[in-house]
Amino acid sequence: MRYRTRVTAPATALIGTAAALTAGFPAHAAPAASSPGAETLGDPVFPALGNDGYRVSAYCLDLAYDATTRLVTATATLKITTTQALSRFSLDALGLDITSVRVAGLGAEFEQVGEKLRITPVRSLPNGSAATVVVAYTADPRRALAHTAWVPTPDGFAVCPQPDSAHTVFPCNDHPQDKADFTFRVTVPSGLRGVAGGLLVGTETLADGRTRYTYRSREPMATELVQITVGDYVVKNRQGPNGLPLRDVVPAARAAALEPALSLTSGLVSWIEQRLGAFPFETYGLLPCNSDDPNAFDFTGLETQTLTLYKPNFLLQEESKIGSHMMHELVHSYFGNSVSPATWADLWLNEGHADFYGLLYRYERGWTDSLGLTTMEARMKDTYARGDQWRKTSGPVASPNAANLFDSQRYLGGVLVLYALRQLVGDTVFSSIERAFLERHRNATASTENYIALASEVSGQDLSGFLRDWLYGTKTPRMPGHPDWTVTPVSSSLVAPNKRVGGHHHDNSATL
């Protein structure tokens, strides 16, 4: 890895509206004198991810794409508030060629070590103080890295930051715990379109013929949910339920072929709003990435906030092949985006809920799933039988590690937990739990313990033992309402549930 130290030159950038959020990790006692901030937020799955000593309230990312060199020149402006007196602090950064750093208007020393950008301001930052940090850098979307969010395309790029790669696109506090406001400025040459999450708030034609597009998020966003894309796109706008603006970003050459899939979104939104309440963001739409490379990214769809990234050929199939997974990705706007996981060990809250409602949507329409089953009860009986094996080979539902984070235990295993809870408390109470959870933690983060506590509160009964057995136990509990269901004994000849070794595999959703 590069190791560089220098005092920087001036750089400027637009900064978006601040929206300070409370952090869910235990508070650290502020030392009497300034000291370096910790280079971790203590995540149980990715312990090196994130940084402490401050919180980010707003990012402005100013990226310019050169179609000739295919390089990106960028400035990231962060508005931070310290949570201790800091002599030094760090950002996550990998594969970025940093050229300058400024803190509170003054050039700062910096060094890149591993995946950290260490910054030493001219003067220490007092506890509770606000400061603006400006980092200028260049990036090559095609650079080979240990992991990357960049998705190079023939005409530009898109990004897929989940779970731990946003910092290959911009220096940041790369953990969902530290959600922030985002402003994006994307400058592109003539003939290309720049798009990002949130709403378009400005378009400017520059003197050299380039166009600068400015987008802003209305709600705070986790770094892993950022989407920035450049390409030969057309933007299709339509009105969704209750006046929700729908915005699809489509490769121009594929626009007509993709229209049948795009037209499904309004009906999907109507269905989920009836169950989970009003859509939580300012807009929604699809981004079929302009790449047919099967290795461009290792998933079918990814829930970047307000604009879900897809492999385009997936969306060319008939509705019965895509509708369930389109619902899965839409549900992430509620579970995962609006309410983000407090740590990556809480991923089952995202994926279990997305698969739960995606499967309900499938079975309501009579579409056969990948096992040939047509009811939730039949699928859950099959999943239940696998329970002890999955717990042995993949760990309990809420106890993942980095290697098995995205295997089926977090998806179908999570669905099984939700199904068991609904069996115990009934449909009406279960629905009340879901809505209350989303309302209480909207635009923030929530942990598994938060869900357990709220379920107990809403149901009027202590569900902590019941849910902890399902989420953390090494043996599969009895299924309420189904005393005849049995668990297949553990066998050493059986493999872990849909786990691909090496990398993060997101395609273990039962909705595919």
N, C-alpha and C positions, 0 to 999 in steps of 0.2 A: 504494500500500500504506500501511497505517497506520504511524505512528511515534509511540510513546508512551513516556514515561519517568515512573516514579514509585517511591516507596518503599512497600512493601506492608504489608498487615495480616495477622494470623494466619490460618492455615488448617490443617486436620488431615486425615489420611486413613490408612487401613489400608495396610500394605505387605506384599507377599507374600514368600515364602521366597527368599533370594538364591541365585544359581547363577552364579558368575563364570566367564567363558569367555575363552579366549585369543583375541587378535585376529590376523588373518592379514595385515594390512597391515604394511609395514616399520615398525619402531620409530622413533620420533622422539627425538632426543637431548633430554633434559630440560635446560632452561636453568638457570643458577645461581639466578636470581631469577625470581619469578612473572611470567607474561606471559599475554596472551589465548590461548586455545586456537584452533587452526585451525578455520575454518568449512567444512571439507570433509574427506572421507576419501579423496579422490583417485580416485573411481570413474571408469573410462574412458568409461562411457556417460553417467552422470549426475554430472559433476564437482562440481556444487554440493551434492550430497546428502551428509548425514551431517556429523558434527563430531568433532574430535579433541581430545585433552587429557584424556579420561576414557573410561571404559566404564560401561555401565549393567548392573547385575546383576539388578534387579527393578523392575517397574512395578506400581503399583496404580491402576487407572482406576475412578473412582467417578462414574457418570453417572446423572442423573435426567432422565426424559423427561416433559414437560408436554404432554398431549394437546390442550389448548386452544390454546396458543401454538405448539405443535409445535417448541419449542426444547429444547435440552439444556443443563442446568447441570452442570458437571463439575469434578472435581479430579483431577489427575494427580500421583501421588507416585512419584518416581524415587529409587532407591538407586544412587549412582554411586561409582566409585573413580577417583581422578585418576591419570593417567599422566605428569603434569608438574605443576609448581607453577603454579596458575591464578589470575590476577588477574581474569579474566573467561572465561566459556565460553558456548556457544550450544546451543540445541536447534532442530530443524526445527519450524516452525509456520506454517500458512497458513489464513486465514479464521477464526481463533479470537480471540474478544474476551477477552484476558487481563485479569484484575482484580487478581491479586496473585501474588507469587512469594516463597517463603521458602527459604533455604539454611541448613542446619544449625540450624534453629529461629529464624533471624533474618530479618527483612524484607530483601529485596534490591532493588536498582535493576534495572530491565529496560527494554528497548526492542525494538519489533518493526520490523525492516527487511527488506523483501522477504519471503522465506520463512524468515527466521531470527528466533529469540527470543534476544536477547543478554542475559545475566544477569551482573550485577556483585555479588558477595557483599560483605557488610560487611567481612569479612576474607578475604584470599587463602587459597586452599586449598592446603596443602602437597602435594608429590608423594607418591603412594601412600596418600593419606588417603581415608577413606570419608565420604560426606556424603549427607544426604537433601534432595531438592529437591521442593518442593510448589508446584504451579502451579494456581491456580483460574481458571476461564474459563467462558464460555458459547459455544454454537455453534448455528448454524441449518443443519440438514441440507439446506435448500432453497436456500442461498446460492449464487449464481453465482460460480464461481472459474475460474481458468485451468485447473485440474484439481482433481478432488475424489474422495474415497473414499465419500462419503455416497450412499446410494441411498434417497431418500424413498419411502415407500409410503403407501397410504391410511390405514393404521393405525399407522404408526411409521417404522421405517427398518431398513436393513441397511448393511453397509459392504463395499467392495471396494478394499482399499488398494494392490494390486499395480499397478505396481512402486514408485511414488514418491509415494503420496498418503496414507499413514498419518498424516502430520503435519497433514492437514486435519481429522482426528478427535481427535487428542491430541498435545501437544508431545512430541517424542521424538528420539532419535538414529536417524533413519530410514534405516537401511541394514542389509541382512541380515547384514553382518559382526558387528554388535553385538547378538547374540541375548541374551534375558533371560527370567527368570521373569515370569509375569503373574498378577495377581489382578484380577478384574473384579467390581465391584458395580454392578448395574443396578437402578434404582428406577423403578417404573412405576405408573400409576394402575390402579384396579380394572378388571378385564376384559381387561387386556393381560398379556403374558408377556415377561420379559426373559431373553435367552439370550446366552451367550458361549462362546468356545472353552474347552476343558478340561472338568473335572468340576464338577457342582453340589455345593458344600460347605455351603451354608446358604440358608435361606429365612426371611424375617422379615416379619411383618405390622406395619406402622407404625400409629401412633395415628390418623393421618388417613385410613386405609384403603388407602394405597399398599402395595405389596409390594416388598421388596428381595431380589434374587437374587444370591448370591455364587458365583463360579466361580474355579477355580484350575487353572493348567496344571501338569502333572506334569513335563513336559520343557520346556526353554527354547524360545522362539519368536522368530522374526524379526518386526519390526514390520509388514512387508507381509503377514503371515499372520494378523493379528488379525481376529476376527469378533465383532461385537456387534450384536445385532438386537432390535428391539421390535416386537410385533404381536399380533394375535389368533391365537395359535398353540396347537396341541396338540403335546405331546412324546411321541413313540412310542419306547418302549424295548423292545429284544429282545436276545437273546444271539446273538453271532456265533461263529465258529470258535474253539475252544480257550478258550471263556469270555469272549471279547472283548465288552464292552458296546457295543451299537450304539444310537445315539441320533439319531433324526430329528426335526427341528423343522419342522412342517408347518402352513400356513394352515388353520385349522379348517374353512373352507368347502370345502377341496380335499382333505381327508385321505383320504376313500374313493377318490377318483379317482386319487390318487397312489400308493396302496398297491401296485399291481403293480410299479412301478419301485422303491419302497423295499424290497420283498421280495427284490430281486436282490442286494443288497449282500453278504449272507453268502456266497453262492457266488463273488462276485468276490474277496472277501478270501481265501477258501480257495485260489483259483487263484493269486493273486499270492504268497501265503505259501509255496507250494510252490517258487517260483522265487527269491524275494528274502529269505525268512526271516520270522520273526514280525513281525506288525504293530508299528510302532515307538511307538505312542502309546496313551494310556489308554482312548480311545474313538474311534469314527468314526460319521459319519452325514451326512445330506443336509439342506440348508436350501433348499427351493424358495421363493425370495423372493416375497412376496405383491405382485407387480406384473406387469402385462401390458404395461407401457410398453416398446415395442421399443427405446427410447433410454435405458432405466433404467441399463443398463451394456452395454459393447461386447464381451460374450463370452457363451458358453453356460453354462460352468461355471468356477468359480474355487476353487482349492485352499486356502482359509483353513483353518488347522490344526485338525484333528479335526471340522470341519463344513464340507463343500463347498457353496458357494453356487451355485444353479442358477436359470435361467429356468424357471418351473414348466411352461409349455406344452411345453418340450422333453421333459420326463419323462413326458408323457402319451402318447408314441408307443410302438409295439411294441418288444420287446426288441432285435430286430435293428437298429433305428434308433438305439438309445441305449446298448447294452451296451458297445460299443467305447470310446465316449467316457467312460462311467462308469469303465471301467478306467483310461483315461488320467488322470482326476482322482484316482483312488485311488492310482495309482503315485506321484503327487506327494507322498504322505505319506512315501515313502522318498526320492525324488530331488526336492529342492526344499524340503521341510519338515524332515525329520529331518536330511538333509544339505543345507544351503542354499548357494547360490552365493557364492563369496568376493567376486566383483564381478558386476555385471550383464552383463559380457562373457562370463561363464560360463553364461549362460542355457540354452545348448544341452544342458547336463547335465540340466537340469530337463525341458525340452520334448522333446529327442531321446529320452530314456529313456521318458517318458510315452507318446509316440507309438509307440515300438518295441514295448512290451508291449501297448499298446492294439490295435495292428495284429495282433500275434501272436494275441491273444485273438479278434479278429474272424475271422481266416482259419482258426483251429482250428474255428470253428463254421460255416464255409462261407458266411459273410455277405459279399456283394459290397460292395466299397468304392465311393467316389464316382466312380471311373473305370471301374467295372464289372469290376475285377480281383478275384481270389479267392485269391492266394498272395502271400507276402512277396517271393518272388523276382521275380514279375512287377511288383510295385509298385516294387521297388528298381531294376529294369532301366529302368523309365520315369523314375524320379527321377534315375538315373545319367545318362541322356541329357540332362537339363536342367542338369547340374552346372556346366559352364563359364558358361552364361548366368546362372545364379543367383549364381555367384561374382563376375561382372562387375557385375550390377545390384544385388546385395544384400550383397556382400562375402563373405569366407570364413565358414565356419560359426561360428567362435569369435571373429569380429571384427565385431560389430554396432555400430550407433550408435543414438541415441535414436529416429530416424525409422523404422528397419527392424528394431528389436529383436524384434518379435513377428511377423515374416513367416515364410514357410514354410521359409526356410533354417535357422532355429533348430529347427524341428519336423522336417520330412522330411529336411532336410539333415543334421540330427543323427542321425536314424535311419540314414541311409546310412553315416555314419561308424561307427556301432555294428555295422551289418551287415558292413562291410568288415573290422572287427576280428574279428568272429566267424568270418568266412570264413578269416581268416589263422590264428587260433589254435585254432579248433574249438569246439564247443559246451561241452565240459566245462571247458576253461580259461576261456572267456568267462564262464561261470556263476561260476567261482571269483573272477574279477576283480570282477564285480558285487557279490557278497556281501562280499568283503574291503573294497571301497571303502566300502560302507554301514556296515560294522562299525567301520572305522578312524575315520571322520569323523562318526559318529553324534552328534547333538545339537550339531554344530558346523558349520563351513563348509568348503568345498573348492573348489579352483580347477581349471581345465583341466590345469595342470601337475601338480597332485596326482593327477589321474586317469591321466595319461600315466606318471608315475613308478610308481604302483601297478600299472598294467597290465604294465609292464616287469618289476617285481619278481615278480608272481605268475606270469607266463608264463615267466620265466627267460630272456627275450631282450630286447634293447634295442629297444623299440617307439617310441622318441622320434621318430626320423626319419619312420617310417611314419605315426604319428598326427599329427605336426605338418604333414606334407604334406596330410593329409586335412582338418585343422582350420584351417590358416592359408594353405595354398597358393592361388594365383590360378588354377591349372589343376587339373582333376579327375584324381587318380591312377588307375592301372590297378586294376581290381577283382580281388582274388584269387579264383581259381576260375572267373572268367568272362572269359577273354581275348578273347571275341567281342563283348563289350559295347562300344558306341561312344558317344561324346559328340557331341551335335548342335553344330555350329559356332555361335559367338556371332553374333547378329543384332541390329542396332540397332532392328529393328521389333518385337522381343519385349520384353515388359514385365517388371518385377521380379516375383518370386514372391509372389502374393497379398498385396500391400501396399496398405493403405488410408492415404491421406494425411490427416494431422491426427488425432492421438490414438493410443492404443495399442489395437491390434486383436488380440484373443486367439483369434479363431475361425479360425486357419489350421491347426489340427490336422487331420491326415489321418484321424483317427478319427471325424470328423463326416460 
